[in-house]
Amino acid sequence: MNLANKLTLLRIFLIPAFLVFILPKGIPFGKTIATVIFIVAAITDKIDGYIARSRNQITTFGKLMDPLADKLLVSAALITFVEFHVIPGWIAVVIIAREFAVTGLRTVAAAEGIIMAAGWWGKIKTVFQIVALIFALLYLNVRKNVVFNKMIYNLHILNIRPKHIVGFFHYGTEITMYIAAIVTVISGIDYFVKNKEILLKDK
């Protein structure tokens, strides 16, 4: 197994670690640690793709598992944010439904011996999703982290207050999530339009 595929597997293994730290209430700085884990996992997505292309290590395993790892990471984060009332449930449903639909299309294509590589819209979608999810994680941190809020409160000379920081990440999360949802739907439509012959093909 090459390095790119190992990084893909690492991203999958980081998902349960992310959940272990973000969900419980009693872990000191658990949500901050979860944020770091998520960012590391997101970075591996870019690194493994670069390594696979630059070293000509693109494999069937990577084409299938790399998008799956992204979908698992994004779905885990979205469901968590719904539980914490950071985002509305419908956004999570729209994004996860698109991921399931495209995964289903990939499965049908694979049964026909066709490997669907990620298109440009899919890559753009991933970037917007990651940005929105990091905004949501930071919002969750500033909303829940009392120590952080006290540190900000002490910066009175700059007229910075916890409510300002919380408000910034709250609205930032809303805006980026709406954009991510729209781009996600567009990318899903793009996949089905470009690969409609797979579904319309007669046996």
N, C-alpha and C positions, 0 to 999 in steps of 0.2 A: 504494500500500500504506500503510495507516494505521500509527500508532505502536504499537498493541497487537500487530499482526502482525509488525512489525519486531523487537519484543522477543522474540516467539516464535522467530523465525529466529535472533536472537542467542543464545538458549538452546541451540539446536541446534548452532551454531558453537562454543559453549563446551565441548561434550562432547569433541571431539578434543583441545582444549587441556587439559582435565582429565586425560585419559589420558596425554598427553605428559609431564605433570609427575609424575603419581602412580606410573607403572609403572617407569621407569628408576631404578636405584639410585644413579647418580653425580651427579644434579642436587642441588646444595646447597639445602636447605629445599624440595625438590620437592614433598613431601607436604603441607607447610604451604601452599604456593602452590596446590596442587590443592584443598585444603580451602577456601581463599578463593574459587577459581573456582566450586566447587560451590555454596557459599552464595550467591554472586552470581547463579548460574543459578537457584537455588531462589527467590530474591527476585524475579527477573523474572517468574516464574510468577504470583506474587501481583499484581505491578504491572500486567502486561498484562491480566489478568482484570478488575482494578479499572478500568483505563482504558477497556477495551472496553464495560463496563457503564455507567460514568459518562458517557461521551461517545456512547453509543449507536452504538458501532463494532463490534458483534458481527457477524461475517461467517462465511460457510461455510468459508472458509480457516481462520479462527481456531478454529472448532468442530472441525475435523478435525486441524489441525496442533498445536494447543496440547496436547491429550492425548497425541499422538504424541511431542512433544518431551519431555514428562514421562516417558513410558515409556522412551525412549532414554536419558535421563539416569539414571534409576533402574537400568535394566538394566546400563549401563556400570559404575556404581558397585558393584552387587551382584557382577558377574563378577569385578571387581577384588578385592573383599574375599574372595571364595572363593580366589582365587589367593594372597592373602597370609595365608590361614588365619585370617581375622578372624571369619568366619561359616561355619556348616556349609553344604554345597552344597545340601541339601534346601530350605533357606529360599529360596535364590536361585531354585531350580527352581519352587517353589510360587508365588512372587511373579511371576516372569517368565511362567510358564504362564498365570496369570490374565490378565496384560496381553495376551498373544497371543490368548487366547480372546475377550476383550472387543474387541480390535482386529478380530478376525474377524467378530464380531457387528456392529460398526460398519460394516465393509465390506459385509456383506450388506444392512444397513439403507440404506447409501448407494446401493446398486444399486437399491433400491426407492424412491429419492428421499426417504429419511428421514434426517435428521441427528440423531444422538443426542447431546444435550448432557450434560455431566457431572452426575450426581445428587449428593445430599448424601453418600451412603455413599462415592461416588468421591472427593469432596473431603476427607472425613475420612480416607480411606485414604491420600491423597497427603500429608496433614499428618503422619500417623504414620510413613509411609515416610521422609519428609525428616528428621524428628527422629531416627529410628533410624540413618539413613545418616550424619547429622552426628555422632552419638555414635560410630559406627564409625570415621569419619575422625579424630576427636579421639583415639580409642583407638590408632589406627595411628600418629598423630603422637607421642603420649607413649611409645609402645613403641619407636619407631625413632629419635626425636630425642634424641641424647646430650646436646646442649647444653641442651635443656629439662630433662632429668633432673638435670644438674649444678646448674642454677639452683634447682630444687626442693630438691635435697639441701642446698643452702646455707641453706635456711630451717629449720634445725634448731631454732631457737628456738620455732617454731610446731609442732614435732613432726610436720612434713610430710616424707614420704619419697617417692621416685619410685614405690615399690611401692604406696603408698596411692593415688596418682593413677592409676596403671595399673590397679589393682584396681577403682577406682570406674568408670572408663570401660569396663573389661572387662565387669563385671556390668551396667552401664547399657546397653551394646550388646546383651547377651544378652536382657535384659528387653524393651527397646524393639523389638528385631527379632522376638521372639515375638509381641508385641502387633501389630506391623505385619503379620506374616504372617496372623494371625487376622482382622484387620480387612480385609485384602486379599481373603481368601477370601469373607468375608461380602459385601463390596461386589460381587464377581464374581457371586455367587449372586443378589444383588439386581438386577443388570443383566439377567441372563437371565430371572428371574421376571417383571420388569416389561416385558420386550420379547419374551416367548416367542411372541407372535403373529407376529413377523417370521420366526422359524424354522419355525413351523407353517403358515405361509401357503401355500396351494396356488397353483400357477401357472395 
